[in-house]
Every structure is written in C-alpha cells, then in structure tokens.
Amino acid sequence: MGAHKPKRIGFKLDMTPLVDVAFLLLTFFMFTAKFKSEAESEQKFQIKRPVASPDTAKLPERGVALVKIGIDEKGDTLTYYAVISEKDRKSIYTAQGVDPAEANNAQVTVRDTVTLANLVLQTRRTNPKIKFMIDADKRVRYGRIEQVMNTFRAQGATLFNFVTVNRSQQG
C-alpha cells in the first residue's frame, strides 16, 4: 500500500486592497503630473530673471532735483520742487516765473503738473547732468506719484530715483 498524499487545501487571496492601492497611486500621479504647455515646449531658451536688491546709497549733496510729495495735518496732498544746488536753483526758479516770495527758498510749491513740467524742463536745460528724485510719503496715492513720473518722462527725464528708508532705520 502506497503512501497516501494529503489532500491539498486551496487558499483564497483577497485582491480588493491591492486594487484600492493601485487606484490610489494612479489618481495621485494623475493629479500631481505637470504637463508642458505648447508655449513651453516651443520655447528654445530659458529666462534668467534678475535679482533685485535695494540701493542704500545716500542722497547726493548736489546735482539733484527733488519732488517732495507729502500729506499735511488736514489730509491734503502737497507737492514741492527742490533743487539742491543753490547756483542752479536761482536760474531755474527765476526762469519759470515762480512766485517771487518763494524764489529764494530752497523749495517751491508745485500747484499743478504744468508747473512741474516747466520746472523739470528748465532744470534739464540748466544742468543736463542733474538727477531727479521723488520723495513721497507712503500714504500718498499711487495715482499722484504716477502723474509725477509721467511728467518727468514727458520732459525727457526718463531716469529718476525714489527716496526710501532702509528697513533697519525704519521707526
């Protein structure tokens, strides 16, 4: 009599968790995949953007024309024009018909953009190397500063700076 083989017992493998994991992985990869747009695939170069850092240079002692825009106690926006160099200041102010009471002052009141345009143009004629700067209160609306910038540009003063405060000096 021969050896009797034990009867084989079958086993069942539950595939449900495996299918669940497969679908979770599939949806994960579908949602995280990034497809290139047509513009990116057609682009033959890479753009390297410049890194900006604030210029911490001090305001020059001469050769500067400064437009000051501030807000007084009543909440009105006031604009002044100041030429740092005394020699240039007199010729600019007198040529533009500035109020005689203000002509000897370091700064004159600017009542409208026409006056500012005339002052900028006369400043450029008097000293072509002069640097233009805007010194504005941070509460002044951007539209007012944009008017000044557009006036500068219209008179050919396309290079100008903004006077700012270093973060460590802020109070």
Stockholm file with secondary structure:
# STOCKHOLM 1.0

chainA/1-171         MGAHKPKRIGFKLDMTPLVDVAFLLLTFFMFTAKFKSEAESEQKFQIKRPVASPDTAKLPERGVALVKIGIDEKGDTLTYYAVISEKDRKSIYTAQGVDPAEANNAQVTVRDTVTLANLVLQTRRTNPKIKFMIDADKRVRYGRIEQVMNTFRAQGATLFNFVTVNRSQQG
#=GR chainA/1-171 SS CCCCCCCCCCCCCCCHHHHHHHHHHHHHHHHHCCCCCHHHHHCCSCCCCCCCCCCCCCCCSSSEEEEEEEECTTSCEEEEEEESCHHHHHHHHHHTTCCTTTTTSSEEECCSHHHHHHHHHHHHHHCTTCEEEEEECTTSCHHHHHHHHHHHHHTTCCCEEECCCCGGGCC
#=GC SS_cons         CCCCCCCCCCCCCCCHHHHHHHHHHHHHHHHHCCCCCHHHHHCCSCCCCCCCCCCCCCCCSSSEEEEEEEECTTSCEEEEEEESCHHHHHHHHHHTTCCTTTTTSSEEECCSHHHHHHHHHHHHHHCTTCEEEEEECTTSCHHHHHHHHHHHHHTTCCCEEECCCCGGGCC
//
